[in-house]
Amino acid sequence: MKTPTGYRYSGIHSGLRTNEPGRLDLAMLVSDRPANAAGVFTQNRVCAAPVHLCRERLPRNDARGVVICSGNANACTGEQGMADARRMAALSAESLGFKPEQFLVASTGVIGRMLPMGIMEAGIPKAAKALSADATALRDAATAIMTTDTRIKTFGEDVDGLYTMSGFAKGAAMIGPNMATMLGFLFTDANVDPKDLQSILRDAVQDTFNCISVEGHTSTNDTVLIFANGTGGVLKGPPLNRFSIAVQRACSTLSRAIAEDAEGANHLVKIDVVGCRSDAEARVIAKTVAESALVKTAIYGADPNWGRIVSAAGYSGVEFDEKELSLTLGHFTLYKNGTPLEFDPKEVSKFMSETREIEMKLKFQRGEGRCTFYTCDLTTEYVRLNADYTT
Amino acid sequence: MKTPTGYRYSGIHSGLRTNEPGRLDLAMLVSDRPANAAGVFTQNRVCAAPVHLCRERLPRNDARGVVICSGNANACTGEQGMADARRMAALSAESLGFKPEQFLVASTGVIGRMLPMGIMEAGIPKAAKALSADATALRDAATAIMTTDTRIKTFGEDVDGLYTMSGFAKGAAMIGPNMATMLGFLFTDANVDPKDLQSILRDAVQDTFNCISVEGHTSTNDTVLIFANGTGGVLKGPPLNRFSIAVQRACSTLSRAIAEDAEGANHLVKIDVVGCRSDAEARVIAKTVAESALVKTAIYGADPNWGRIVSAAGYSGVEFDEKELSLTLGHFTLYKNGTPLEFDPKEVSKFMSETREIEMKLKFQRGEGRCTFYTCDLTTEYVRLNADYTT
C-alpha cells in the first residue's frame, strides 16, 4: 500500500477492553509537519465528546495528528466526557511536543460509559513512543480502531506521480453493535488549503460514506478526517479537481469495504435508483429501500418478493406515480411501468441465493437524478450479534 | 362483545390460499340500511387497487358494505387489478341487490399477483349467502381477514346507552410478512354525518393505528373504514365529542391488539415521549426510536444498552440539545439531563427479560408535546418468518 511522506502511525494495547488481553485498542496518526486538516461528522444531535472537540478545532492549518480509542465511545458522557476528550488530545500533544489544540480525537465503542482515564494516561505516551512510518505500524493503527470489524480497511494510491492519497477506516456494517460507527482517516502529502479540503471532503463523504446503510441507525461518533501536509505549492484549479477525485476514490473504496465487512450478512446489496428529478430524490428512495427490514430479510431468504422493494420506494416520501416505475433484480425485470411481469420464482430465487453481490435497479421516468447505495441483508446472525453487546 | 343493530357479517373459505384447504379467506360486512361511511388509507404512493377504489367512493351516505379477501393484496397489479377490485364490489352488490358503488373492497396478502377472479366469482355469492347478525358470523369475518395473525381482534362497547361502537381488525405486527398490512372496520348504529365521520376517523387513526410500528414498512393496503347506519337524529355538538372518544377507544384497543399479536416478538414496547415542542415533534422521535433495529435487538437480548435509545432520538431529525434529555426504562432512570446515571446492568437486564411489556420514557424540557407509541422487539424468529414468505 502506498503511503505519503511525513506521517507516522501506531496501534497499541492500552487495556480499554478489560475482557480482551492484548487486543490493540489505541491508535495514533501523526504528521511530522503542521498539516492542513478538515473533518466531516455525524449528523446525530446526540454526538460524542470527541466529535464536539474536532468540530471546534477544524478546519485548521497546523494539525499534528489524531488519537483514536476503540471500546468506549465517550458519548452521552456529559461535561466529564468533554474534559476527558480534551485530556486525550493534551496528553498526546504533550508526549510529542505539540500544542493541545493541534491534536484531534476520535472514539468508538459502547455509549454512556465514562472513559477510564487511568488507562488513557498510561496508554497515550506508549502510543506516542510506538510511532513509526513503517507499514507494520500503519497496520497496527488500522487494527486498533476496529470494533467488530473482521478485517482492516486501508487505501493508498499514487496520484499522477505528484502526491499520494492514503487512508484507513473502520465500520462493522451489518453487525454494527456500536451503531455501525464509522471512522475514517485520510492523509496525503498534497498541499491543499483547509477550506478546500473541507468542501472536497464533505462532497466525497456525501456520495460514499453517506451512501451505505446497515439499519439506518446514525452513530453518535461517525468521523472522517483528512490531513494534507504537503510542502509544495498549494493545489488550485484543475489539479484540485484531480485531488477531489482522489479523495472521492479513497472514500468510495473504504466505504464499500465497510459494507462488505458485514459479518452477520450473507449478501452485499447494491441499489441503483435512476431517472429521478434530482440526485437528492434518488437518494431518499435508495436509502428507504436499503433500510427496509422486509427487503433485507427477503434477500437473506432468497425470496423474490419484489413487492417489498416497490412498496418501500412508495413510502419514501417522494411523490411519484407507480406507472413510471420499473424494477430489475440482477438481470430479471420483475415490474415494468407499474405492471408485474411473469417470471419463474425458482429461477430468481436461485440467482439470489447464489449471488454474493445482488444488484437491483429502480428506474423512474422523471429526469436524470440518480444514486447508488450499498446495504446488506438482515440475518438471524445479525439479531443474535446485536441482542447482547454491552452485558 | 356488543354489536350495533342493522349489520350482518360472514367469513367463508373461497380457496384463495391454495395451500390451505378450508381456511377462511373471504369476509363481508353489510349494513341493512344505507350507512354513512368514511375511510383512512395508507400513505404509500404505491397503493393497492382496493385502496384506489375506496378513495374514489368515500365519504358517502349510502354505503352498504365491504368485501375483504386475504391471501392476495391486489397491489402492483396495474389496470387489471383495478378492474378486478371493481368486479369484487360489483359481484357483492349484485348478490345483495345494491348498486356497485355502494360497496367497498379491501385486500391483504402477497403483492404483485393477479387476483384469481374465478375464485372470487364463486366465493362472493357464497359469502353474501352466509351473512348473519350472529356472533359466530362476526367471528368468522374477523377470522377470514387474518394473515399471520394468531388471534382475532374485535371491539364492542355500549356508549351511554345511546348507541354501540364495534369493530374488528387484522395486523400481524412484528411478523408482518405482508408488510404488517393493517385492516380495520368499525361499525356503529349512531347517526353521524359522513364529513364528521371522515375527520373523526382521521384524527383517531393518527393517534392509534399510526402510532404502532413494526419495521416502519408502510403497507400498500392499510385501510380503516367506519360505517354509521343510525336512524335517530344526527349527532352534533357535545354528543359528537363523545362519539369521537368512542372511535378513538375502538381504534386504540384494536391497534394495541395488533402490536401485542407479534408472534416473532417476545416483548411489547411502549415508548412515551414527553416535554416536546409539539405532539408532532414527539411523534417523530417516538417513531424513530420504535423503528431502530438496534433498540429492538437490545430489548430482545435484555441488554440495557440505553445509548442506542438516546442516539436514535438524536438522529430523528428533531433538533434538541442532549442536556435537555432524560431516559427512564421501567422504573430505572438511566440518563438524566445529558448525563449517565449509575445503575446495576444485571438488575436492569433481569427486569427487561422478565417484563412482557417494557415501558420507556424519553423526557425533554421543551414544552407540552407528547406521544405514546407501541412497537415490539426484533427477534431471530422475525427474520426467519420474513425471510421466506412468497416462495
Interface residues (C-beta under 8 A of the other chain):
Chain A: Q43 N44 R45 V46 C47 A73 A75 C76 T77 G78 E79 Q80 V110 I111 G112 R113 M114 G176 P177 M179 E215 G216 H217 T218 S219 T220 E291 S292 A293 L294 T297 A298 Y300 G301 A302 D303 P304 N305 W306 G307 R308 V310 S311 A312 A313 G314 Y315 S316 V318 E319 F320 D321 E322 L325 L334 Y335 G338 T339 P340 P345 K346 S349 L378 T379 T380 Y382 V383 R384 N386 A387 D388 Y389 T390 T391
Chain B: Q43 N44 R45 V46 C47 A73 A75 C76 T77 G78 E79 V110 I111 G112 R113 M114 G176 P177 M179 E215 G216 H217 T218 S219 T220 E291 S292 A293 L294 T297 A298 Y300 G301 A302 D303 P304 N305 W306 G307 R308 V310 S311 A312 A313 G314 Y315 S316 V318 E319 F320 D321 E322 K323 L325 L334 Y335 G338 T339 P340 P345 K346 S349 L378 T379 T380 Y382 V383 R384 N386 A387 D388 Y389 T390 T391
